[in-house]
């Protein structure tokens, strides 16, 4: 499968990859895995209840948004 990125997304992945010292392709694959790979089966009752209580809201907050400064903005 080949995915064509728009220039803006490609630039973002390239910049993040440069900052993290990884290839942009690795960042893209990791993001796809995090989004689409299923959650492993719970190992015990505690994990089962935790997974039942959790729900994916489709939103990922940036580090800046959850920093102590970002919380009060």
Buried (B, 14 or more C-beta within 10 A) or exposed (E): EEEEEEEEEEEBBBEBBEEEEEEBEEBBEEEEEEEEEEEEEEEEEEEEEEEEEEEEEEEEEEEEEEEEEEEEE
